[in-house]
């Protein structure tokens, strides 16, 4: 007597579905198969998850792509507001949340035709390191500080490996898309210095903005007198 066990892999079925989707896109749109394959592989690399789940986080944007009726801001005023918030040290995601909650702006792209990050880069205020990569490096630095105090924490060591693998994957993507220099490389020894340098730059921008505000307020008081 002998027993046979057959195991089916969910990952194999999902991969087969995505490959069939890519083939159908090539047949219907007529895009070059090699170019489509490169895009498909980049998408697989960026969508990596270190767990058994497939992920349910999705964005649900409204179908209407025109500015809302209640919006009274012009394009120029909105760009000035975005640059003003960036000089205060706010990141593009924080600017988007503030504009959404305070001014009722659902999507900046529907009004200006450009995203917040592109507007900031146009005015020379874009971040040196992309925001998602910066926060991953910041997380890795905090995990390493925790491991210095708790050397026997094996689960945190494993989580650090996963976070740093995401950092290397994301850095490779940004180097290929020329958003980072070709010689840029993540090093755990210099990561804390990199984070502190970016923090000092944000603090410097905040100090400059505060000084400008104080000068304007002092001039306003002098004119009122």
Phi, psi and omega per residue, in radians:
X1 nan 2.484 3.069
X2 -2.564 2.683 -3.106
X3 -2.059 2.494 3.093
X4 -2.087 2.372 3.113
X5 -2.062 2.322 3.117
X6 -2.034 2.229 3.135
X7 -2.014 2.352 3.080
X8 -1.905 2.379 -3.103
X9 -1.710 2.193 3.072
X10 -1.162 -0.606 -3.112
X11 -1.135 -0.621 3.117
X12 -1.110 -0.731 -3.123
X13 -1.180 -0.728 3.139
X14 -1.167 -0.644 3.112
X15 -1.150 -0.662 3.139
X16 -1.150 -0.663 3.098
X17 -1.113 -0.749 -3.133
X18 -1.180 -0.609 3.094
X19 -1.165 -0.723 3.104
X20 -1.132 -0.617 3.089
X21 -1.118 -0.724 3.139
X22 -1.137 -0.698 3.115
X23 -1.118 -0.715 3.139
X24 -1.131 -0.669 3.106
X25 -1.114 -0.697 3.130
X26 -1.133 -0.724 -3.111
X27 -1.201 -0.698 -3.059
X28 -1.389 -0.681 -3.057
X29 -1.621 -0.390 -3.128
X30 1.356 0.321 3.105
X31 -1.272 2.619 3.100
X32 -1.008 2.315 -3.050
X33 -1.131 -0.640 -3.138
X34 -1.154 -0.747 3.122
X35 -1.116 -0.709 3.122
X36 -1.142 -0.651 3.112
X37 -1.148 -0.665 3.100
X38 -1.110 -0.798 3.107
X39 -1.072 -0.702 -3.118
X40 -1.133 -0.726 3.139
X41 -1.191 -0.674 3.091
X42 -1.088 -0.714 3.101
X43 -1.099 -0.678 3.108
X44 -1.162 -0.666 -3.138
X45 -1.169 -0.711 -3.078
X46 -1.323 -0.378 -3.090
X47 -1.663 0.415 -3.078
X48 -1.225 2.361 3.039
X49 -2.228 2.335 -3.130
X50 -1.608 0.968 3.119
X51 -2.779 3.016 -3.137
X52 -1.383 -0.296 -3.097
X53 -1.302 2.810 3.123
X54 -1.714 -0.250 3.118
X55 1.542 2.338 3.128
X56 -2.105 0.090 -3.108
X57 -1.326 2.025 3.124
X58 -2.399 2.651 3.026
X59 -1.688 2.598 -3.096
X60 -2.260 1.509 -3.123
X61 -1.429 2.590 3.095
X62 -1.151 2.622 -3.096
X63 -1.225 -0.548 -3.109
X64 -1.239 2.195 -3.072
X65 -1.850 0.186 3.138
X66 -1.680 2.732 3.114
X67 -1.091 2.564 3.136
X68 -1.187 2.759 -3.065
X69 -1.243 -0.497 -3.067
X70 -1.397 -0.115 -3.070
X71 -1.376 2.219 -3.127
X72 -1.892 -0.143 -3.115
X73 -1.324 2.488 3.026
X74 -1.523 2.995 -3.110
X75 -1.138 -0.738 -3.121
X76 -1.147 -0.738 3.119
X77 -1.125 -0.666 3.134
X78 -1.157 -0.732 3.099
X79 -1.110 -0.695 3.102
X80 -1.136 -0.670 3.120
X81 -1.141 -0.705 3.125
X82 -1.125 -0.776 3.131
X83 -1.152 -0.632 3.117
X84 -1.120 -0.748 3.120
X85 -1.193 -0.613 3.116
X86 -1.168 -0.629 3.102
X87 -1.181 -0.416 3.072
X88 -1.309 -0.203 3.117
X89 1.828 0.217 -3.131
X90 -1.478 2.528 3.110
X91 -1.417 2.868 3.127
X92 -1.006 -0.657 3.127
X93 -1.202 -0.669 3.090
X94 -1.155 -0.648 3.091
X95 -1.112 -0.742 3.131
X96 -1.105 -0.706 3.117
X97 -1.154 -0.731 3.141
X98 -1.146 -0.743 3.110
X99 -1.139 -0.623 3.125
X100 -1.186 -0.777 -3.039
X101 -1.426 -0.589 -3.043
X102 -1.639 -0.656 -3.042
X103 -1.956 -0.062 3.120
X104 1.219 0.604 -3.140
X105 -1.728 1.882 -3.092
X106 -1.216 -0.813 -3.141
X107 -2.462 2.174 3.138
X108 -1.168 -0.546 -3.100
X109 -1.118 -0.565 -3.130
X110 -1.197 -0.397 -3.083
X111 -1.713 -0.834 -3.068
X112 -1.632 -0.365 -3.052
X113 1.508 -0.059 3.121
X114 -2.355 2.667 3.083
X115 -1.356 2.951 -3.083
X116 -1.089 -0.742 -3.108
X117 -1.115 -0.685 3.115
X118 -1.184 -0.631 3.083
X119 -1.121 -0.744 3.134
X120 -1.149 -0.708 3.106
X121 -1.148 -0.598 3.123
X122 -1.133 -0.609 -3.140
X123 -1.656 0.141 3.104
X124 1.296 0.448 -3.107
X125 -2.025 0.214 -3.117
X126 -1.226 2.621 3.130
X127 -1.213 2.562 3.129
X128 -1.195 -0.656 3.094
X129 -1.963 2.339 3.093
X130 -0.966 2.572 -2.966
X131 -1.098 -0.747 -3.118
X132 -1.147 -0.676 3.100
X133 -1.176 -0.674 3.127
X134 -1.072 -0.749 -3.111
X135 -1.251 -0.558 3.053
X136 -1.158 -0.723 3.097
X137 -1.127 -0.702 3.106
X138 -1.092 -0.683 3.096
X139 -1.155 -0.724 3.120
X140 -1.109 -0.659 3.116
X141 -1.133 -0.746 3.135
X142 -1.163 -0.623 3.094
X143 -1.156 -0.703 3.124
X144 -1.152 -0.621 3.070
X145 -1.137 -0.656 3.082
X146 -1.140 -0.692 -3.128
X147 -1.224 -0.453 3.061
X148 -1.149 -0.573 3.114
X149 -1.515 -0.492 -3.091
X150 -2.249 1.491 -3.018
X151 -1.304 -0.331 -3.101
X152 -1.661 0.141 -3.136
X153 -1.393 1.604 -3.042
X154 -1.287 -0.580 3.134
X155 -1.126 -0.683 3.111
X156 -1.184 -0.587 3.061
X157 -1.074 -0.732 3.120
X158 -1.143 -0.730 3.118
X159 -1.130 -0.591 3.084
X160 -1.129 -0.678 3.092
X161 -1.069 -0.731 -3.137
X162 -1.163 -0.746 -3.131
X163 -1.131 -0.757 -3.130
X164 -1.221 -0.515 3.048
X165 -1.182 -0.636 3.045
X166 -1.127 -0.676 3.126
X167 -1.088 -0.811 -3.138
X168 -1.122 -0.685 3.139
X169 -1.153 -0.778 -3.132
X170 -1.197 -0.680 3.107
X171 -1.122 -0.677 3.078
X172 -1.089 -0.706 3.119
X173 -1.120 -0.760 -3.121
X174 -1.225 -0.535 3.047
X175 -1.203 -0.674 3.120
X176 -1.187 -0.635 3.126
X177 -1.520 0.114 3.050
X178 1.086 0.519 3.012
X179 -1.599 -0.209 3.011
X180 -2.246 2.703 3.083
X181 -1.057 2.681 -3.091
X182 -1.152 -0.432 -3.127
X183 -1.702 0.135 -3.140
X184 -1.250 2.347 -3.121
X185 -2.561 2.409 3.099
X186 -1.372 2.265 3.071
X187 -2.298 2.221 -3.080
X188 -1.130 -0.479 -3.113
X189 -1.222 -0.588 -3.097
X190 -1.830 0.128 -3.080
X191 -1.181 -0.727 -3.129
X192 -1.142 -0.660 3.094
X193 -1.144 -0.639 3.106
X194 -1.135 -0.738 3.130
X195 -1.133 -0.754 3.139
X196 -1.166 -0.601 3.111
X197 -1.132 -0.753 3.105
X198 -1.150 -0.669 3.101
X199 -1.118 -0.699 3.099
X200 -1.138 -0.635 3.118
X201 -1.137 -0.740 3.094
X202 -1.113 -0.698 3.105
X203 -1.131 -0.674 3.098
X204 -1.108 -0.741 3.105
X205 -1.118 -0.683 3.108
X206 -1.127 -0.694 3.131
X207 -1.138 -0.734 3.117
X208 -1.084 -0.775 3.136
X209 -1.106 -0.688 3.128
X210 -1.142 -0.704 3.118
X211 -1.123 -0.737 3.120
X212 -1.091 -0.727 3.124
X213 -1.121 -0.695 3.121
X214 -1.150 -0.685 3.106
X215 -1.105 -0.756 3.134
X216 -1.126 -0.711 -3.141
X217 -1.183 -0.664 3.113
X218 -1.153 -0.690 3.086
X219 -1.147 -0.653 3.115
X220 -1.134 -0.685 3.090
X221 -1.134 -0.679 3.136
X222 -1.146 -0.693 3.122
X223 -1.194 -0.596 3.114
X224 -1.204 -0.585 3.094
X225 -1.226 nan nan
